[in-house]
Amino acid sequence: MADQKDNPQDGDNDPGSKRPGRDPNNNLRFSRSMLTWLVILAVGVLVLLVLHPPGGPTTVAYSKFRQELKQNNIEQVAVHGSGRISFKLKTRLPGEPANSPLHMVTYRPKSTVDGAGWHQLVEDFASHGVMKYSSPPSNHLFWTIFIDYGPLILVGVIIYFLFFRHMRSAGGGIGMLGNFGRSRHRLLSKEHTNVTFNDVAGIDEAKEELTEIVEFLRNPKRFQKLGGRIPRGVLLIGSPGVGKTLLAKAIAGEADVPFFSISGSDFVEMFVGVGASRVRDLFKTAKESSPCIVFLDEIDAVGRRRGNGFSSGGHDEREQTLNAILVEMDGFDTNDQVIVIAATNRSDVLDPALTRPGRFDRQVTVPLPDIKGRYEILKVHAKKVKLAADVDMLKLARQTPMFSGADLAAVINEAALIATMANKEAVEMGDLEEARDKIRFGKARKSRAMDEDDRILTAWHEAGHAVIQFFSPQADPLHKVTIIPRGPFGGATFSLPEKDRYYLSQKHLLAQLRILFGGRVAEELYLNEVDSGAGMDIRQATAIAREMVCSYGMSEALGPIRFSQDEEQGWMPRTREYSEKTAELIDSEVQRLIKTAHQEATQMLIEKKTELTNLKDALLKYESLDAEDVKRIMAGQALSKPTVGDLLAAEQLRRGPEVRGSADPNTTGPGIGPLPQPG
C-alpha cells in the first residue's frame, strides 16, 4: 500500500469520474419540470376543493327522500345522470340541530331510472310542491365522471410525467424500473486515473505479478503471437487498507486504459434480477471501451459460496448476480481486451466457480507491509508535509508493526494536524508518535481528572506490566509506559518489536502470558485487592492460551492436533469435531497455561519488588516514561525531567487557572496491558 500524488478521489466531485448516460443539465431541466407539475397539482387540488368542499351535503336513503317528498318538505330538486339526486328541504328534519344543512343527496334505485318509474317520479315532483326541478344536460354524465375520478387521473398523469417519461428519456429502458438495471459503475478516463506503479510502495511482489497484465493491455499482439492467453480475471486478496484499489488503478494508469470501478454491494437491490442486469450492462459498456479494466471491489458481497445455508426466497438474488458474472467472463472473446480485477479480504468464502481457470485464476496476495515496505510508504506520504530535523522514518516504521498503508497515511495526516494545532513550524517526531498511538489506541485524555486512589492503582498495574516486559528477553522490547488515560483505557504499556514476526515461538507466547498477568499480580501483591481493570488482559491471555492449545499444537497432553472450530458456519450453530472428554482436556490445558503464567509473574514481581516500586513512584511523578527512562529507573538512577506538577504550574502561568475535567465513567479500568504486537 502506498499513497498516490495528487490523486483525485473517486466520486462525483472527481473531474475524471463520470457515470455513463448522465447529462449535468438533465438535473436542472428535471427540477424545473417537477416544479411546474407540482404547481399544476396544487391548482388541481384547489379546484377539487372548490367543487367538492369538505362540508358537503348529507347523504340520506332514497326512502327518506320519498318520505319528505310526500310531506311536501322539499323545495328544490336536481337530478343527475349518474342516478344522483340532490335536493333542498324547506324545513330541517325533526330532531336535527339548528345548524344542520338543508341540502341533501340520495341515489335513485334502478327501477326509477327509465320507463314508468322515471315518469312517475317527475309527476310526484309537480304534485308535492317542488318549486324548482332541473334535469341534467345530455353531457352531464361526462362531467360527473370527471369530477368523481378526476383526482385519480390527475395523480396518474403527474406520476407519468415526473418519473416514467424522465427515466425513459434518460435511457432507463421501460421507464423508472428499467433504470434499476443500469450499472452504477464509476469510470475514470485515461486522462484522470493519475496513478502508476511509482505511486505504489511496500508491495513490490504484487506489482511484479501484475506487470504482465500491463504489458498485455499495452501490446496484446505480443502475447497472441505465441498463442498465449492472458488471465481474464485477477483476484487481489488482502486485509482492508493494504492498497488493493490503488494497485488496480495503478495497472490502469500504467497501461493508459479506462478504469471501471464498482462495489459488489451495488449489484444487489430490492428487486429480483437487478444485479444480473447491472452485470450485463457493466460488461457491455466495458467491451465497448476495450481495452479497459473492470474493478469489482468487495466481490465477496455477491460471490459467496452457493448452497451454504438457506435462501429467503425461491432463488437467491446474489446467486443470480454471481451466475451473470460467471457467464460474462466466459463470454470474453480473444479480441476483448477487458481485464477484470476483483478485491476481497475474505477469499475463503468465495465460490469455487469464481477461482477456476478461465475466470479469476490469477490470485495475488497483497500483504501488510513489512518494515521496509512501511518505510517506503511513510516516505511517499511524508512528501506532502514539512518534517522537522529530528524525524526518523525508519524508527517510525519499526514502531508501526501490523499497520496497513491506510493506517500509515492516517498517521502522517494526524501528525500534521497535531503539529498545526500546536502552532509548530514542522512536524516533529513526538507528533508522529502521538499520532501513531492515537490511531491505534485512541486519543490521550490528559484533561481527565483521576482520583488519587485510581492513579495509584493504575501506576501499580502498568508498572507490573512494564517490569515483566523489561526483564523478559523473549518478549518485544519495552517502548513506553503511561498512566495517562487513552481512549477508553486508564493507562497503557507499549512494546516496540525489533523485527516483523512471521512466526510466533512458544517462548514468545509464554512471555506474553506473563506480561499480561503482570498488572493483575501487582495489584494482588501490593494493594491486596483486585478490580475489573485487568479484564482486557485476561481476555487476551485466554485467547492466546486457547490458540496455543487448539491451533498451534503447543500442548504436551494433546499433541500437535488442531481442535479449532470452523469459522465459516454462516448463521448455523458452530459444530466441533471432538468429544466432550477432549473438550474437558482442552479446558484443562488452557487453565494450566494460565495458572503457570500467573505463578511465574508473581514470582518475578516478588523478586523485583524494588524496581517495581521505583517504577510505580516514577509513573505517579511523571505519568509517562519512555524506554530510556525505564532503563534508568531499573538501574536505580534518578530522572532529570520536569514532573507533572512542574508542567501544570508552567501551563497555569501561561494560560491562567484552569479546572481539569471530570472523570469519565465509561473507562474500562486501570489499563490495557502490554498490548502485545502480533507477528
RANOR-V100460 format. One record per backbone hydrogen bond with DSSP energy under -0.5 kcal/mol. NH is the residue of the N-H (numbers start at 1). CO is the residue of the C=O. E is the energy in kcal/mol with one decimal. If there is no record, write none. Layout:
<<NH CO E> <NH CO E>>
This chain:
<<6 4 -0.6> <7 4 -0.6> <8 6 -0.6> <14 11 -0.9> <17 14 -1.5> <18 16 -0.5> <18 187 -1.3> <20 18 -0.5> <22 19 -1.5> <26 23 -1.7> <27 23 -0.7> <28 24 -0.6> <29 25 -2.4> <30 26 -2.9> <31 27 -2.2> <32 28 -2.2> <33 29 -2.4> <34 30 -2.4> <35 31 -2.3> <36 32 -2.3> <37 33 -2.2> <38 34 -2.1> <39 35 -1.9> <40 36 -2.0> <41 37 -2.4> <42 38 -2.2> <43 39 -2.4> <44 40 -2.6> <45 41 -2.4> <46 42 -2.1> <47 43 -2.4> <48 44 -2.3> <49 45 -2.1> <50 46 -1.8> <51 47 -2.6> <52 48 -2.9> <53 50 -0.5> <56 53 -0.5> <56 54 -1.1> <58 103 -1.4> <60 105 -2.8> <65 61 -1.6> <66 62 -2.2> <67 63 -2.1> <68 64 -2.3> <69 65 -2.0> <70 66 -2.3> <71 67 -1.3> <72 69 -1.5> <73 68 -2.6> <75 73 -0.5> <75 88 -3.1> <76 88 -1.2> <77 132 -2.3> <78 86 -2.8> <79 134 -2.2> <80 84 -3.2> <83 80 -1.6> <85 106 -3.1> <86 78 -2.5> <87 104 -2.7> <88 76 -2.1> <89 102 -2.0> <90 73 -2.9> <96 93 -1.9> <100 97 -1.5> <104 87 -3.0> <105 58 -2.6> <106 85 -2.6> <108 83 -2.9> <112 109 -1.6> <113 110 -1.4> <114 110 -0.6> <117 114 -0.6> <118 114 -0.6> <118 115 -0.5> <119 115 -1.7> <120 116 -2.5> <121 117 -1.6> <122 118 -1.9> <123 119 -2.1> <124 120 -2.0> <125 121 -1.6> <126 122 -1.4> <127 123 -2.1> <128 124 -1.2> <129 126 -0.7> <130 125 -2.0> <131 75 -1.4> <131 129 -0.6> <132 75 -1.2> <134 77 -1.8> <136 79 -1.1> <140 137 -1.7> <143 139 -1.3> <144 140 -2.3> <145 141 -2.4> <146 142 -2.5> <147 143 -2.5> <148 144 -2.3> <149 145 -2.8> <150 146 -1.5> <153 149 -2.1> <154 150 -2.9> <155 151 -2.4> <156 152 -2.1> <157 153 -2.3> <158 154 -2.2> <159 155 -2.5> <160 156 -2.1> <161 157 -2.3> <162 158 -2.8> <163 159 -2.2> <164 159 -1.0> <165 160 -2.6> <167 163 -2.9> <168 164 -2.1> <169 165 -2.3> <170 166 -1.4> <171 168 -1.4> <172 167 -2.4> <175 173 -1.9> <178 174 -0.5> <179 175 -0.8> <179 176 -1.0> <180 176 -0.5> <180 177 -1.0> <181 178 -1.0> <182 179 -1.4> <186 261 -2.9> <187 18 -1.7> <188 186 -0.5> <188 259 -2.7> <189 16 -1.2> <189 187 -0.6> <192 189 -1.1> <193 189 -0.7> <193 190 -0.5> <199 196 -1.7> <200 197 -1.2> <201 199 -0.5> <207 203 -1.8> <208 204 -2.2> <209 205 -1.8> <210 206 -1.2> <211 207 -0.5> <211 208 -1.0> <214 210 -1.5> <215 211 -2.1> <216 212 -2.1> <217 213 -2.1> <218 214 -2.0> <219 215 -2.9> <222 219 -0.9> <223 219 -0.6> <223 220 -0.8> <224 220 -2.0> <225 221 -1.8> <226 223 -0.6> <227 224 -0.7> <228 223 -1.9> <230 228 -0.5> <233 359 -1.1> <234 340 -2.6> <235 362 -3.0> <236 234 -0.6> <236 342 -3.5> <237 235 -0.6> <237 364 -2.6> <238 344 -1.7> <242 239 -1.4> <247 243 -2.1> <248 244 -2.0> <249 245 -2.3> <250 246 -2.1> <251 247 -1.7> <252 248 -1.7> <253 249 -2.7> <254 250 -2.8> <255 251 -2.3> <256 252 -1.2> <257 252 -1.9> <258 291 -0.7> <259 188 -2.2> <260 293 -3.3> <261 186 -2.8> <262 295 -2.1> <264 297 -2.8> <266 263 -1.3> <267 264 -1.2> <268 265 -0.8> <274 271 -1.4> <277 273 -1.8> <278 274 -2.4> <279 275 -2.0> <280 276 -2.2> <281 277 -2.2> <282 278 -2.5> <283 279 -2.5> <284 280 -2.0> <285 281 -2.1> <286 282 -2.3> <287 283 -2.4> <288 284 -1.6> <289 285 -1.1> <290 287 -1.0> <291 337 -0.7> <292 337 -1.8> <293 258 -1.9> <294 339 -2.7> <295 260 -3.7> <295 293 -0.5> <296 294 -0.6> <296 341 -2.9> <297 262 -2.5> <297 295 -0.8> <299 343 -2.0> <301 298 -1.9> <302 299 -1.5> <303 299 -2.2> <305 349 -2.4> <308 305 -0.7> <309 307 -0.8> <320 316 -1.7> <321 317 -2.1> <322 318 -2.7> <323 319 -2.7> <324 320 -2.1> <325 321 -2.1> <326 322 -2.3> <327 323 -2.5> <328 324 -2.4> <329 325 -2.2> <330 326 -1.9> <331 327 -1.4> <332 329 -0.9> <336 333 -1.3> <337 335 -1.0> <338 336 -1.6> <339 292 -2.0> <339 337 -0.5> <340 232 -2.8> <340 338 -0.5> <341 294 -3.3> <341 339 -0.6> <342 234 -2.8> <343 296 -2.1> <344 236 -2.1> <349 346 -1.3> <350 347 -1.0> <351 303 -2.5> <354 351 -1.8> <355 351 -0.7> <355 352 -0.5> <359 356 -1.8> <360 354 -2.6> <361 359 -1.6> <362 233 -1.4> <363 361 -0.7> <364 235 -2.8> <364 362 -0.6> <365 363 -0.5> <366 237 -3.8> <367 365 -0.7> <374 370 -3.1> <375 371 -1.9> <376 372 -2.1> <377 373 -2.6> <378 374 -2.7> <379 375 -1.9> <380 376 -1.9> <381 377 -2.3> <382 378 -2.5> <383 379 -0.7> <383 380 -0.7> <384 381 -1.5> <385 382 -1.2> <387 385 -0.6> <388 427 -3.0> <391 388 -1.2> <393 391 -0.5> <396 392 -2.0> <397 393 -2.3> <398 394 -1.8> <399 395 -1.6> <400 397 -0.9> <403 400 -1.4> <406 241 -2.0> <408 404 -2.3> <409 405 -2.2> <410 406 -2.0> <411 407 -2.0> <412 408 -2.1> <413 409 -2.2> <414 410 -2.8> <415 411 -2.5> <416 412 -1.9> <417 413 -1.9> <418 414 -2.5> <419 415 -2.5> <420 416 -2.0> <421 417 -2.4> <422 418 -1.4> <423 420 -1.6> <424 419 -2.5> <427 386 -3.0> <432 428 -1.6> <433 429 -2.3> <434 430 -2.3> <435 431 -2.3> <436 432 -2.4> <437 433 -2.3> <438 434 -2.2> <439 435 -2.5> <440 436 -2.1> <441 437 -3.0> <442 437 -0.7> <442 438 -1.2> <445 485 -3.1> <446 444 -1.1> <448 445 -1.3> <449 661 -1.9> <455 451 -2.3> <456 452 -2.3> <457 453 -2.4> <458 454 -2.8> <459 455 -2.4> <460 456 -2.4> <461 457 -2.4> <462 458 -2.8> <463 459 -2.2> <464 460 -2.1> <465 461 -1.6> <466 462 -2.6> <467 463 -2.6> <468 464 -1.6> <469 465 -2.2> <470 466 -2.6> <471 467 -1.8> <472 469 -1.1> <473 471 -0.6> <475 472 -1.3> <477 496 -0.6> <479 494 -2.9> <480 494 -1.5> <481 625 -2.6> <482 492 -2.5> <483 623 -2.3> <486 489 -1.8> <487 443 -2.4> <489 486 -2.0> <490 669 -1.3> <492 482 -2.2> <493 673 -2.0> <494 480 -3.7> <496 477 -3.0> <502 500 -0.7> <505 503 -0.6> <509 505 -2.0> <510 506 -2.4> <511 507 -2.1> <512 508 -2.0> <513 509 -1.9> <514 510 -2.0> <515 511 -2.4> <516 512 -2.4> <517 513 -1.5> <518 514 -0.5> <518 515 -1.2> <519 515 -0.5> <521 517 -2.5> <522 518 -2.1> <523 519 -1.7> <524 520 -2.2> <525 521 -2.6> <526 522 -2.2> <527 523 -1.8> <528 523 -0.8> <529 523 -1.1> <534 531 -0.8> <535 532 -1.8> <538 534 -2.6> <539 535 -2.1> <540 536 -2.3> <541 537 -2.6> <542 538 -2.6> <543 539 -2.2> <544 540 -2.4> <545 541 -2.6> <546 542 -2.4> <547 543 -2.1> <548 544 -2.3> <549 545 -1.7> <550 546 -3.2> <551 547 -2.1> <552 547 -2.2> <554 548 -2.9> <559 555 -2.8> <561 559 -2.3> <563 550 -2.8> <563 561 -0.5> <564 550 -0.9> <566 575 -0.7> <569 567 -1.3> <572 569 -1.6> <583 579 -2.1> <584 580 -2.3> <585 581 -1.9> <586 582 -2.4> <587 583 -2.3> <588 584 -2.1> <589 585 -2.2> <590 586 -2.4> <591 587 -2.4> <592 588 -1.9> <593 589 -2.2> <594 590 -2.2> <595 591 -2.8> <596 592 -2.4> <597 593 -2.2> <598 594 -2.3> <599 595 -2.5> <600 596 -2.5> <601 597 -2.3> <602 598 -2.1> <603 599 -2.4> <604 600 -2.2> <605 601 -2.2> <606 602 -1.8> <607 603 -1.9> <608 604 -1.9> <609 606 -1.0> <612 608 -2.6> <613 609 -2.7> <614 610 -2.5> <615 611 -2.3> <616 612 -2.3> <617 613 -2.5> <618 614 -2.1> <619 615 -2.2> <620 616 -2.0> <621 617 -1.4> <622 618 -3.2> <623 618 -0.5> <623 619 -2.1> <624 622 -1.5> <625 481 -2.9> <627 479 -1.3> <630 626 -2.2> <631 627 -2.2> <632 628 -2.0> <633 629 -2.2> <634 630 -2.6> <635 631 -1.2> <636 633 -1.6> <637 632 -2.9> <641 639 -0.6> <644 621 -2.4> <647 643 -2.1> <648 644 -2.5> <649 645 -2.4> <650 646 -2.3> <651 647 -2.1> <652 648 -2.5> <653 649 -1.9> <654 650 -1.5> <655 651 -2.7> <656 652 -2.6> <660 658 -0.5> <661 447 -1.8> <665 663 -0.6> <667 664 -1.3> <668 488 -2.4> <671 533 -0.5> <672 491 -1.5> <675 672 -0.7> <678 676 -0.7>>
